[in-house]
């Protein structure tokens, strides 16, 4: 599990380096109010993973065994 300070610029990082979010912003045509709404929704989507000013990231590892 890794923890990233929530105060780090998540929006700045993802909106410039993460392809799907970049394409979503481009699809909005750079309209400020719509991009701000997307930013708000993006931050709200992170809320369930926040704990004590950190974003917790976990993953599930599944292993299959041949019988």
PDB file of N, H, CA, C and O in Angstrom:
ATOM      1  N   UNK A   1       0.851  -1.169   0.000  1.00  0.00           N
ATOM      2  CA  UNK A   1       0.000   0.000   0.000  1.00  0.00           C
ATOM      3  C   UNK A   1       0.899   1.234   0.000  1.00  0.00           C
ATOM      4  O   UNK A   1       1.866   1.309   0.758  1.00  0.00           O
ATOM      5  N   UNK A   2       0.570   2.194  -0.852  1.00  0.00           N
ATOM      6  H   UNK A   2      -0.215   2.133  -1.468  1.00  0.00           H
ATOM      7  CA  UNK A   2       1.315   3.441  -0.865  1.00  0.00           C
ATOM      8  C   UNK A   2       0.398   4.573  -0.420  1.00  0.00           C
ATOM      9  O   UNK A   2      -0.822   4.501  -0.568  1.00  0.00           O
ATOM     10  N   UNK A   3       0.998   5.596   0.115  1.00  0.00           N
ATOM     11  H   UNK A   3       1.989   5.654   0.235  1.00  0.00           H
ATOM     12  CA  UNK A   3       0.236   6.749   0.574  1.00  0.00           C
ATOM     13  C   UNK A   3       0.845   8.000  -0.042  1.00  0.00           C
ATOM     14  O   UNK A   3       2.064   8.171  -0.047  1.00  0.00           O
ATOM     15  N   UNK A   4       0.003   8.859  -0.552  1.00  0.00           N
ATOM     16  H   UNK A   4      -0.987   8.720  -0.549  1.00  0.00           H
ATOM     17  CA  UNK A   4       0.443  10.088  -1.191  1.00  0.00           C
ATOM     18  C   UNK A   4      -0.232  11.243  -0.482  1.00  0.00           C
ATOM     19  O   UNK A   4      -1.447  11.205  -0.283  1.00  0.00           O
ATOM     20  N   UNK A   5       0.516  12.280  -0.090  1.00  0.00           N
ATOM     21  H   UNK A   5       1.503  12.311  -0.252  1.00  0.00           H
ATOM     22  CA  UNK A   5      -0.131  13.411   0.557  1.00  0.00           C
ATOM     23  C   UNK A   5      -1.216  13.999  -0.337  1.00  0.00           C
ATOM     24  O   UNK A   5      -0.975  14.300  -1.506  1.00  0.00           O
ATOM     25  N   UNK A   6      -2.405  14.160   0.222  1.00  0.00           N
ATOM     26  H   UNK A   6      -2.601  13.916   1.172  1.00  0.00           H
ATOM     27  CA  UNK A   6      -3.526  14.690  -0.546  1.00  0.00           C
ATOM     28  C   UNK A   6      -3.256  16.119  -1.003  1.00  0.00           C
ATOM     29  O   UNK A   6      -3.774  16.550  -2.033  1.00  0.00           O
ATOM     30  N   UNK A   7      -2.461  16.842  -0.254  1.00  0.00           N
ATOM     31  H   UNK A   7      -2.040  16.492   0.583  1.00  0.00           H
ATOM     32  CA  UNK A   7      -2.180  18.232  -0.619  1.00  0.00           C
ATOM     33  C   UNK A   7      -1.275  18.330  -1.834  1.00  0.00           C
ATOM     34  O   UNK A   7      -1.081  19.419  -2.372  1.00  0.00           O
ATOM     35  N   UNK A   8      -0.721  17.212  -2.272  1.00  0.00           N
ATOM     36  H   UNK A   8      -0.879  16.327  -1.834  1.00  0.00           H
ATOM     37  CA  UNK A   8       0.074  17.254  -3.496  1.00  0.00           C
ATOM     38  C   UNK A   8      -0.843  17.571  -4.668  1.00  0.00           C
ATOM     39  O   UNK A   8      -2.042  17.299  -4.593  1.00  0.00           O
ATOM     40  N   UNK A   9      -0.323  18.131  -5.734  1.00  0.00           N
ATOM     41  H   UNK A   9       0.651  18.352  -5.795  1.00  0.00           H
ATOM     42  CA  UNK A   9      -1.181  18.603  -6.826  1.00  0.00           C
ATOM     43  C   UNK A   9      -1.688  17.471  -7.722  1.00  0.00           C
ATOM     44  O   UNK A   9      -1.232  17.308  -8.854  1.00  0.00           O
ATOM     45  N   UNK A  10      -2.626  16.701  -7.204  1.00  0.00           N
ATOM     46  H   UNK A  10      -2.996  16.833  -6.284  1.00  0.00           H
ATOM     47  CA  UNK A  10      -3.173  15.577  -7.980  1.00  0.00           C
ATOM     48  C   UNK A  10      -3.769  16.039  -9.296  1.00  0.00           C
ATOM     49  O   UNK A  10      -3.495  15.464 -10.349  1.00  0.00           O
ATOM     50  N   UNK A  11      -4.579  17.073  -9.232  1.00  0.00           N
ATOM     51  H   UNK A  11      -4.802  17.541  -8.377  1.00  0.00           H
ATOM     52  CA  UNK A  11      -5.231  17.545 -10.453  1.00  0.00           C
ATOM     53  C   UNK A  11      -4.184  17.958 -11.474  1.00  0.00           C
ATOM     54  O   UNK A  11      -4.282  17.590 -12.644  1.00  0.00           O
ATOM     55  N   UNK A  12      -3.184  18.718 -11.047  1.00  0.00           N
ATOM     56  H   UNK A  12      -3.104  19.017 -10.096  1.00  0.00           H
ATOM     57  CA  UNK A  12      -2.142  19.186 -11.968  1.00  0.00           C
ATOM     58  C   UNK A  12      -1.417  17.996 -12.600  1.00  0.00           C
ATOM     59  O   UNK A  12      -1.165  17.989 -13.805  1.00  0.00           O
ATOM     60  N   UNK A  13      -1.090  17.019 -11.811  1.00  0.00           N
ATOM     61  H   UNK A  13      -1.294  17.024 -10.832  1.00  0.00           H
ATOM     62  CA  UNK A  13      -0.390  15.838 -12.328  1.00  0.00           C
ATOM     63  C   UNK A  13      -1.261  15.062 -13.311  1.00  0.00           C
ATOM     64  O   UNK A  13      -0.841  14.783 -14.434  1.00  0.00           O
ATOM     65  N   UNK A  14      -2.460  14.720 -12.893  1.00  0.00           N
ATOM     66  H   UNK A  14      -2.802  14.947 -11.981  1.00  0.00           H
ATOM     67  CA  UNK A  14      -3.319  13.888 -13.728  1.00  0.00           C
ATOM     68  C   UNK A  14      -3.818  14.632 -14.961  1.00  0.00           C
ATOM     69  O   UNK A  14      -3.964  14.024 -16.022  1.00  0.00           O
ATOM     70  N   UNK A  15      -4.081  15.923 -14.850  1.00  0.00           N
ATOM     71  H   UNK A  15      -3.963  16.417 -13.989  1.00  0.00           H
ATOM     72  CA  UNK A  15      -4.621  16.667 -15.992  1.00  0.00           C
ATOM     73  C   UNK A  15      -3.565  16.953 -17.051  1.00  0.00           C
ATOM     74  O   UNK A  15      -3.904  17.361 -18.162  1.00  0.00           O
ATOM     75  N   UNK A  16      -2.299  16.746 -16.730  1.00  0.00           N
ATOM     76  H   UNK A  16      -2.023  16.415 -15.827  1.00  0.00           H
ATOM     77  CA  UNK A  16      -1.238  16.967 -17.715  1.00  0.00           C
ATOM     78  C   UNK A  16      -0.505  15.692 -18.111  1.00  0.00           C
ATOM     79  O   UNK A  16       0.182  15.676 -19.132  1.00  0.00           O
ATOM     80  N   UNK A  17      -0.635  14.621 -17.327  1.00  0.00           N
ATOM     81  H   UNK A  17      -1.194  14.635 -16.498  1.00  0.00           H
ATOM     82  CA  UNK A  17       0.136  13.402 -17.598  1.00  0.00           C
ATOM     83  C   UNK A  17      -0.710  12.154 -17.823  1.00  0.00           C
ATOM     84  O   UNK A  17      -0.180  11.139 -18.277  1.00  0.00           O
ATOM     85  N   UNK A  18      -1.996  12.193 -17.525  1.00  0.00           N
ATOM     86  H   UNK A  18      -2.426  13.017 -17.156  1.00  0.00           H
ATOM     87  CA  UNK A  18      -2.855  11.014 -17.583  1.00  0.00           C
ATOM     88  C   UNK A  18      -3.764  11.107 -18.799  1.00  0.00           C
ATOM     89  O   UNK A  18      -4.683  11.926 -18.835  1.00  0.00           O
ATOM     90  N   UNK A  19      -3.505  10.270 -19.791  1.00  0.00           N
ATOM     91  H   UNK A  19      -2.758   9.605 -19.762  1.00  0.00           H
ATOM     92  CA  UNK A  19      -4.174  10.337 -21.085  1.00  0.00           C
ATOM     93  C   UNK A  19      -5.678  10.481 -21.070  1.00  0.00           C
ATOM     94  O   UNK A  19      -6.198  11.392 -21.714  1.00  0.00           O
ATOM     95  N   UNK A  20      -6.414   9.617 -20.358  1.00  0.00           N
ATOM     96  H   UNK A  20      -5.992   8.877 -19.834  1.00  0.00           H
ATOM     97  CA  UNK A  20      -7.874   9.748 -20.383  1.00  0.00           C
ATOM     98  C   UNK A  20      -8.372  11.088 -19.849  1.00  0.00           C
ATOM     99  O   UNK A  20      -9.338  11.639 -20.377  1.00  0.00           O
ATOM    100  N   UNK A  21      -7.742  11.610 -18.831  1.00  0.00           N
ATOM    101  H   UNK A  21      -6.958  11.163 -18.402  1.00  0.00           H
ATOM    102  CA  UNK A  21      -8.173  12.905 -18.285  1.00  0.00           C
ATOM    103  C   UNK A  21      -7.803  14.031 -19.247  1.00  0.00           C
ATOM    104  O   UNK A  21      -8.563  14.987 -19.405  1.00  0.00           O
ATOM    105  N   UNK A  22      -6.648  13.925 -19.885  1.00  0.00           N
ATOM    106  H   UNK A  22      -6.031  13.148 -19.757  1.00  0.00           H
ATOM    107  CA  UNK A  22      -6.257  14.920 -20.882  1.00  0.00           C
ATOM    108  C   UNK A  22      -7.278  14.949 -22.013  1.00  0.00           C
ATOM    109  O   UNK A  22      -7.697  16.022 -22.449  1.00  0.00           O
ATOM    110  N   UNK A  23      -7.679  13.770 -22.488  1.00  0.00           N
ATOM    111  H   UNK A  23      -7.339  12.899 -22.133  1.00  0.00           H
ATOM    112  CA  UNK A  23      -8.663  13.694 -23.570  1.00  0.00           C
ATOM    113  C   UNK A  23     -10.022  14.231 -23.125  1.00  0.00           C
ATOM    114  O   UNK A  23     -10.729  14.849 -23.921  1.00  0.00           O
ATOM    115  N   UNK A  24     -10.389  14.008 -21.884  1.00  0.00           N
ATOM    116  H   UNK A  24      -9.815  13.506 -21.237  1.00  0.00           H
ATOM    117  CA  UNK A  24     -11.663  14.544 -21.381  1.00  0.00           C
ATOM    118  C   UNK A  24     -11.633  16.066 -21.374  1.00  0.00           C
ATOM    119  O   UNK A  24     -12.612  16.711 -21.750  1.00  0.00           O
ATOM    120  N   UNK A  25     -10.517  16.638 -20.950  1.00  0.00           N
ATOM    121  H   UNK A  25      -9.722  16.114 -20.644  1.00  0.00           H
ATOM    122  CA  UNK A  25     -10.383  18.092 -20.934  1.00  0.00           C
ATOM    123  C   UNK A  25     -10.420  18.634 -22.361  1.00  0.00           C
ATOM    124  O   UNK A  25     -11.045  19.662 -22.622  1.00  0.00           O
ATOM    125  N   UNK A  26      -9.756  17.947 -23.275  1.00  0.00           N
ATOM    126  H   UNK A  26      -9.249  17.112 -23.063  1.00  0.00           H
ATOM    127  CA  UNK A  26      -9.771  18.373 -24.676  1.00  0.00           C
ATOM    128  C   UNK A  26     -11.183  18.281 -25.246  1.00  0.00           C
ATOM    129  O   UNK A  26     -11.596  19.151 -26.014  1.00  0.00           O
ATOM    130  N   UNK A  27     -11.924  17.246 -24.884  1.00  0.00           N
ATOM    131  H   UNK A  27     -11.589  16.539 -24.260  1.00  0.00           H
ATOM    132  CA  UNK A  27     -13.293  17.074 -25.374  1.00  0.00           C
ATOM    133  C   UNK A  27     -14.198  18.205 -24.878  1.00  0.00           C
ATOM    134  O   UNK A  27     -15.177  18.555 -25.537  1.00  0.00           O
ATOM    135  N   UNK A  28     -13.873  18.764 -23.736  1.00  0.00           N
ATOM    136  H   UNK A  28     -13.077  18.480 -23.200  1.00  0.00           H
ATOM    137  CA  UNK A  28     -14.657  19.890 -23.208  1.00  0.00           C
ATOM    138  C   UNK A  28     -14.299  21.197 -23.903  1.00  0.00           C
ATOM    139  O   UNK A  28     -14.929  22.227 -23.662  1.00  0.00           O
ATOM    140  N   UNK A  29     -13.299  21.155 -24.755  1.00  0.00           N
ATOM    141  H   UNK A  29     -12.787  20.318 -24.950  1.00  0.00           H
ATOM    142  CA  UNK A  29     -12.927  22.341 -25.520  1.00  0.00           C
ATOM    143  C   UNK A  29     -12.306  23.438 -24.690  1.00  0.00           C
ATOM    144  O   UNK A  29     -12.309  24.601 -25.091  1.00  0.00           O
ATOM    145  N   UNK A  30     -11.772  23.080 -23.532  1.00  0.00           N
ATOM    146  H   UNK A  30     -11.770  22.135 -23.206  1.00  0.00           H
ATOM    147  CA  UNK A  30     -11.137  24.083 -22.689  1.00  0.00           C
ATOM    148  C   UNK A  30     -12.101  25.065 -22.054  1.00  0.00           C
ATOM    149  O   UNK A  30     -11.682  26.120 -21.576  1.00  0.00           O
ATOM    150  N   UNK A  31     -13.388  24.737 -22.040  1.00  0.00           N
ATOM    151  H   UNK A  31     -13.728  23.881 -22.429  1.00  0.00           H
ATOM    152  CA  UNK A  31     -14.380  25.626 -21.416  1.00  0.00           C
ATOM    153  C   UNK A  31     -14.157  25.623 -19.904  1.00  0.00           C
ATOM    154  O   UNK A  31     -14.307  24.600 -19.236  1.00  0.00           O
ATOM    155  N   UNK A  32     -13.797  26.784 -19.393  1.00  0.00           N
ATOM    156  H   UNK A  32     -13.675  27.614 -19.936  1.00  0.00           H
ATOM    157  CA  UNK A  32     -13.402  26.913 -17.994  1.00  0.00           C
ATOM    158  C   UNK A  32     -14.378  26.342 -16.992  1.00  0.00           C
ATOM    159  O   UNK A  32     -13.968  25.625 -16.079  1.00  0.00           O
ATOM    160  N   UNK A  33     -15.665  26.640 -17.135  1.00  0.00           N
ATOM    161  H   UNK A  33     -15.998  27.222 -17.877  1.00  0.00           H
ATOM    162  CA  UNK A  33     -16.633  26.182 -16.142  1.00  0.00           C
ATOM    163  C   UNK A  33     -16.790  24.660 -16.183  1.00  0.00           C
ATOM    164  O   UNK A  33     -16.963  24.023 -15.144  1.00  0.00           O
ATOM    165  N   UNK A  34     -16.731  24.091 -17.368  1.00  0.00           N
ATOM    166  H   UNK A  34     -16.591  24.608 -18.212  1.00  0.00           H
ATOM    167  CA  UNK A  34     -16.865  22.633 -17.478  1.00  0.00           C
ATOM    168  C   UNK A  34     -15.617  21.924 -16.978  1.00  0.00           C
ATOM    169  O   UNK A  34     -15.712  20.863 -16.361  1.00  0.00           O
ATOM    170  N   UNK A  35     -14.450  22.498 -17.238  1.00  0.00           N
ATOM    171  H   UNK A  35     -14.373  23.360 -17.740  1.00  0.00           H
ATOM    172  CA  UNK A  35     -13.201  21.918 -16.724  1.00  0.00           C
ATOM    173  C   UNK A  35     -13.175  22.008 -15.202  1.00  0.00           C
ATOM    174  O   UNK A  35     -12.732  21.074 -14.533  1.00  0.00           O
ATOM    175  N   UNK A  36     -13.642  23.117 -14.656  1.00  0.00           N
ATOM    176  H   UNK A  36     -14.001  23.875 -15.199  1.00  0.00           H
ATOM    177  CA  UNK A  36     -13.712  23.259 -13.193  1.00  0.00           C
ATOM    178  C   UNK A  36     -14.682  22.234 -12.594  1.00  0.00           C
ATOM    179  O   UNK A  36     -14.421  21.693 -11.520  1.00  0.00           O
ATOM    180  N   UNK A  37     -15.782  21.969 -13.272  1.00  0.00           N
ATOM    181  H   UNK A  37     -15.994  22.408 -14.145  1.00  0.00           H
ATOM    182  CA  UNK A  37     -16.734  20.959 -12.803  1.00  0.00           C
ATOM    183  C   UNK A  37     -16.094  19.573 -12.841  1.00  0.00           C
ATOM    184  O   UNK A  37     -16.291  18.769 -11.930  1.00  0.00           O
ATOM    185  N   UNK A  38     -15.330  19.295 -13.895  1.00  0.00           N
ATOM    186  H   UNK A  38     -15.170  19.948 -14.635  1.00  0.00           H
ATOM    187  CA  UNK A  38     -14.614  18.017 -13.987  1.00  0.00           C
ATOM    188  C   UNK A  38     -13.585  17.903 -12.867  1.00  0.00           C
ATOM    189  O   UNK A  38     -13.433  16.843 -12.262  1.00  0.00           O
ATOM    190  N   UNK A  39     -12.880  19.002 -12.595  1.00  0.00           N
ATOM    191  H   UNK A  39     -13.004  19.863 -13.087  1.00  0.00           H
ATOM    192  CA  UNK A  39     -11.895  19.016 -11.504  1.00  0.00           C
ATOM    193  C   UNK A  39     -12.573  18.716 -10.176  1.00  0.00           C
ATOM    194  O   UNK A  39     -12.073  17.920  -9.381  1.00  0.00           O
ATOM    195  N   UNK A  40     -13.708  19.353  -9.941  1.00  0.00           N
ATOM    196  H   UNK A  40     -14.114  19.999 -10.587  1.00  0.00           H
ATOM    197  CA  UNK A  40     -14.456  19.122  -8.708  1.00  0.00           C
ATOM    198  C   UNK A  40     -14.860  17.656  -8.592  1.00  0.00           C
ATOM    199  O   UNK A  40     -14.700  17.048  -7.533  1.00  0.00           O
ATOM    200  N   UNK A  41     -15.380  17.088  -9.673  1.00  0.00           N
ATOM    201  H   UNK A  41     -15.509  17.582 -10.534  1.00  0.00           H
ATOM    202  CA  UNK A  41     -15.796  15.682  -9.666  1.00  0.00           C
ATOM    203  C   UNK A  41     -14.600  14.754  -9.451  1.00  0.00           C
ATOM    204  O   UNK A  41     -14.712  13.742  -8.760  1.00  0.00           O
ATOM    205  N   UNK A  42     -13.460  15.101 -10.043  1.00  0.00           N
ATOM    206  H   UNK A  42     -13.369  15.923 -10.604  1.00  0.00           H
ATOM    207  CA  UNK A  42     -12.238  14.312  -9.890  1.00  0.00           C
ATOM    208  C   UNK A  42     -11.808  14.268  -8.425  1.00  0.00           C
ATOM    209  O   UNK A  42     -11.492  13.206  -7.889  1.00  0.00           O
ATOM    210  N   UNK A  43     -11.801  15.435  -7.790  1.00  0.00           N
ATOM    211  H   UNK A  43     -12.058  16.298  -8.225  1.00  0.00           H
ATOM    212  CA  UNK A  43     -11.417  15.514  -6.379  1.00  0.00           C
ATOM    213  C   UNK A  43     -12.439  14.768  -5.513  1.00  0.00           C
ATOM    214  O   UNK A  43     -12.061  14.080  -4.566  1.00  0.00           O
ATOM    215  N   UNK A  44     -13.731  14.899  -5.834  1.00  0.00           N
ATOM    216  H   UNK A  44     -14.039  15.458  -6.604  1.00  0.00           H
ATOM    217  CA  UNK A  44     -14.770  14.186  -5.081  1.00  0.00           C
ATOM    218  C   UNK A  44     -14.609  12.672  -5.228  1.00  0.00           C
ATOM    219  O   UNK A  44     -14.900  11.930  -4.289  1.00  0.00           O
ATOM    220  N   UNK A  45     -14.158  12.209  -6.374  1.00  0.00           N
ATOM    221  H   UNK A  45     -13.922  12.811  -7.137  1.00  0.00           H
ATOM    222  CA  UNK A  45     -13.956  10.769  -6.574  1.00  0.00           C
ATOM    223  C   UNK A  45     -12.830  10.238  -5.682  1.00  0.00           C
ATOM    224  O   UNK A  45     -12.812   9.054  -5.346  1.00  0.00           O
ATOM    225  N   UNK A  46     -11.896  11.103  -5.299  1.00  0.00           N
ATOM    226  H   UNK A  46     -11.910  12.065  -5.571  1.00  0.00           H
ATOM    227  CA  UNK A  46     -10.792  10.692  -4.423  1.00  0.00           C
ATOM    228  C   UNK A  46     -11.201  10.637  -2.956  1.00  0.00           C
ATOM    229  O   UNK A  46     -10.550   9.970  -2.152  1.00  0.00           O
ATOM    230  N   UNK A  47     -12.270  11.333  -2.608  1.00  0.00           N
ATOM    231  H   UNK A  47     -12.798  11.875  -3.261  1.00  0.00           H
ATOM    232  CA  UNK A  47     -12.676  11.481  -1.212  1.00  0.00           C
ATOM    233  C   UNK A  47     -12.808  10.154  -0.461  1.00  0.00           C
ATOM    234  O   UNK A  47     -12.348  10.081   0.679  1.00  0.00           O
ATOM    235  N   UNK A  48     -13.408   9.099  -1.027  1.00  0.00           N
ATOM    236  H   UNK A  48     -13.782   9.158  -1.952  1.00  0.00           H
ATOM    237  CA  UNK A  48     -13.514   7.851  -0.265  1.00  0.00           C
ATOM    238  C   UNK A  48     -12.163   7.218   0.094  1.00  0.00           C
ATOM    239  O   UNK A  48     -12.087   6.372   0.985  1.00  0.00           O
ATOM    240  N   UNK A  49     -11.115   7.627  -0.594  1.00  0.00           N
ATOM    241  H   UNK A  49     -11.176   8.315  -1.317  1.00  0.00           H
ATOM    242  CA  UNK A  49      -9.794   7.043  -0.349  1.00  0.00           C
ATOM    243  C   UNK A  49      -8.921   7.906   0.544  1.00  0.00           C
ATOM    244  O   UNK A  49      -7.776   7.550   0.821  1.00  0.00           O
ATOM    245  N   UNK A  50      -9.448   9.038   0.999  1.00  0.00           N
ATOM    246  H   UNK A  50     -10.378   9.328   0.774  1.00  0.00           H
ATOM    247  CA  UNK A  50      -8.691   9.935   1.858  1.00  0.00           C
ATOM    248  C   UNK A  50      -8.818   9.514   3.320  1.00  0.00           C
ATOM    249  O   UNK A  50      -9.894   9.140   3.788  1.00  0.00           O
ATOM    250  N   UNK A  51      -7.704   9.585   4.016  1.00  0.00           N
ATOM    251  H   UNK A  51      -6.831   9.888   3.636  1.00  0.00           H
ATOM    252  CA  UNK A  51      -7.693   9.306   5.449  1.00  0.00           C
ATOM    253  C   UNK A  51      -6.518  10.060   6.045  1.00  0.00           C
ATOM    254  O   UNK A  51      -5.368   9.827   5.672  1.00  0.00           O
ATOM    255  N   UNK A  52      -6.808  10.962   6.972  1.00  0.00           N
ATOM    256  H   UNK A  52      -7.742  11.150   7.275  1.00  0.00           H
ATOM    257  CA  UNK A  52      -5.782  11.758   7.650  1.00  0.00           C
ATOM    258  C   UNK A  52      -4.851  12.447   6.655  1.00  0.00           C
ATOM    259  O   UNK A  52      -3.629  12.357   6.774  1.00  0.00           O
ATOM    260  N   UNK A  53      -5.435  13.133   5.678  1.00  0.00           N
ATOM    261  H   UNK A  53      -6.427  13.207   5.582  1.00  0.00           H
ATOM    262  CA  UNK A  53      -4.719  13.917   4.678  1.00  0.00           C
ATOM    263  C   UNK A  53      -3.840  13.056   3.753  1.00  0.00           C
ATOM    264  O   UNK A  53      -2.888  13.559   3.156  1.00  0.00           O
ATOM    265  N   UNK A  54      -4.158  11.792   3.641  1.00  0.00           N
ATOM    266  H   UNK A  54      -4.931  11.384   4.126  1.00  0.00           H
ATOM    267  CA  UNK A  54      -3.439  10.895   2.736  1.00  0.00           C
ATOM    268  C   UNK A  54      -4.430  10.170   1.852  1.00  0.00           C
ATOM    269  O   UNK A  54      -5.567   9.919   2.250  1.00  0.00           O
ATOM    270  N   UNK A  55      -3.997   9.838   0.661  1.00  0.00           N
ATOM    271  H   UNK A  55      -3.073  10.042   0.337  1.00  0.00           H
ATOM    272  CA  UNK A  55      -4.803   8.999  -0.214  1.00  0.00           C
ATOM    273  C   UNK A  55      -4.206   7.614  -0.172  1.00  0.00           C
ATOM    274  O   UNK A  55      -3.044   7.411  -0.525  1.00  0.00           O
ATOM    275  N   UNK A  56      -5.007   6.665   0.262  1.00  0.00           N
ATOM    276  H   UNK A  56      -5.951   6.829   0.549  1.00  0.00           H
ATOM    277  CA  UNK A  56      -4.537   5.283   0.368  1.00  0.00           C
ATOM    278  C   UNK A  56      -4.821   4.565  -0.930  1.00  0.00           C
ATOM    279  O   UNK A  56      -5.926   4.634  -1.469  1.00  0.00           O
ATOM    280  N   UNK A  57      -3.803   3.870  -1.430  1.00  0.00           N
ATOM    281  H   UNK A  57      -2.905   3.813  -0.993  1.00  0.00           H
ATOM    282  CA  UNK A  57      -3.926   3.100  -2.656  1.00  0.00           C
ATOM    283  C   UNK A  57      -3.584   1.655  -2.339  1.00  0.00           C
ATOM    284  O   UNK A  57      -2.475   1.349  -1.901  1.00  0.00           O
ATOM    285  N   UNK A  58      -4.532   0.781  -2.560  1.00  0.00           N
ATOM    286  H   UNK A  58      -5.433   1.029  -2.916  1.00  0.00           H
ATOM    287  CA  UNK A  58      -4.323  -0.637  -2.353  1.00  0.00           C
ATOM    288  C   UNK A  58      -4.535  -1.362  -3.671  1.00  0.00           C
ATOM    289  O   UNK A  58      -5.073  -0.798  -4.624  1.00  0.00           O
ATOM    290  N   UNK A  59      -4.117  -2.584  -3.716  1.00  0.00           N
ATOM    291  H   UNK A  59      -3.679  -3.042  -2.942  1.00  0.00           H
ATOM    292  CA  UNK A  59      -4.394  -3.407  -4.876  1.00  0.00           C
ATOM    293  C   UNK A  59      -4.665  -4.828  -4.413  1.00  0.00           C
ATOM    294  O   UNK A  59      -4.239  -5.240  -3.334  1.00  0.00           O
ATOM    295  N   UNK A  60      -5.363  -5.547  -5.226  1.00  0.00           N
ATOM    296  H   UNK A  60      -5.709  -5.212  -6.103  1.00  0.00           H
ATOM    297  CA  UNK A  60      -5.696  -6.927  -4.927  1.00  0.00           C
ATOM    298  C   UNK A  60      -4.864  -7.820  -5.826  1.00  0.00           C
ATOM    299  O   UNK A  60      -4.881  -7.669  -7.048  1.00  0.00           O
ATOM    300  N   UNK A  61      -4.149  -8.732  -5.237  1.00  0.00           N
ATOM    301  H   UNK A  61      -4.135  -8.855  -4.245  1.00  0.00           H
ATOM    302  CA  UNK A  61      -3.332  -9.664  -5.985  1.00  0.00           C
ATOM    303  C   UNK A  61      -3.998 -11.041  -5.902  1.00  0.00           C
ATOM    304  O   UNK A  61      -4.236 -11.562  -4.812  1.00  0.00           O
ATOM    305  N   UNK A  62      -4.289 -11.608  -7.046  1.00  0.00           N
ATOM    306  H   UNK A  62      -4.096 -11.184  -7.931  1.00  0.00           H
ATOM    307  CA  UNK A  62      -4.931 -12.915  -7.093  1.00  0.00           C
ATOM    308  C   UNK A  62      -3.960 -13.914  -7.699  1.00  0.00           C
ATOM    309  O   UNK A  62      -3.310 -13.632  -8.706  1.00  0.00           O
ATOM    310  N   UNK A  63      -3.871 -15.045  -7.097  1.00  0.00           N
ATOM    311  H   UNK A  63      -4.400 -15.273  -6.279  1.00  0.00           H
ATOM    312  CA  UNK A  63      -2.964 -16.088  -7.572  1.00  0.00           C
ATOM    313  C   UNK A  63      -3.774 -17.350  -7.836  1.00  0.00           C
ATOM    314  O   UNK A  63      -4.533 -17.802  -6.978  1.00  0.00           O
ATOM    315  N   UNK A  64      -3.611 -17.903  -9.007  1.00  0.00           N
ATOM    316  H   UNK A  64      -2.994 -17.536  -9.703  1.00  0.00           H
ATOM    317  CA  UNK A  64      -4.306 -19.139  -9.351  1.00  0.00           C
ATOM    318  C   UNK A  64      -3.314 -20.296  -9.310  1.00  0.00           C
ATOM    319  O   UNK A  64      -2.184 -20.182  -9.783  1.00  0.00           O
ATOM    320  N   UNK A  65      -3.749 -21.388  -8.747  1.00  0.00           N
ATOM    321  H   UNK A  65      -4.668 -21.480  -8.363  1.00  0.00           H
ATOM    322  CA  UNK A  65      -2.905 -22.576  -8.690  1.00  0.00           C
ATOM    323  C   UNK A  65      -3.547 -23.679  -9.511  1.00  0.00           C
ATOM    324  O   UNK A  65      -4.757 -23.900  -9.451  1.00  0.00           O
ATOM    325  N   UNK A  66      -2.722 -24.357 -10.269  1.00  0.00           N
ATOM    326  H   UNK A  66      -1.739 -24.178 -10.318  1.00  0.00           H
ATOM    327  CA  UNK A  66      -3.220 -25.473 -11.067  1.00  0.00           C
ATOM    328  C   UNK A  66      -3.289 -26.702 -10.164  1.00  0.00           C
ATOM    329  O   UNK A  66      -2.309 -27.075  -9.520  1.00  0.00           O
ATOM    330  N   UNK A  67      -4.452 -27.315 -10.131  1.00  0.00           N
ATOM    331  H   UNK A  67      -5.248 -27.012 -10.655  1.00  0.00           H
ATOM    332  CA  UNK A  67      -4.652 -28.472  -9.250  1.00  0.00           C
ATOM    333  C   UNK A  67      -4.152 -29.755  -9.883  1.00  0.00           C
ATOM    334  O   UNK A  67      -4.245 -30.822  -9.275  1.00  0.00           O
TER     335      UNK A  67
END
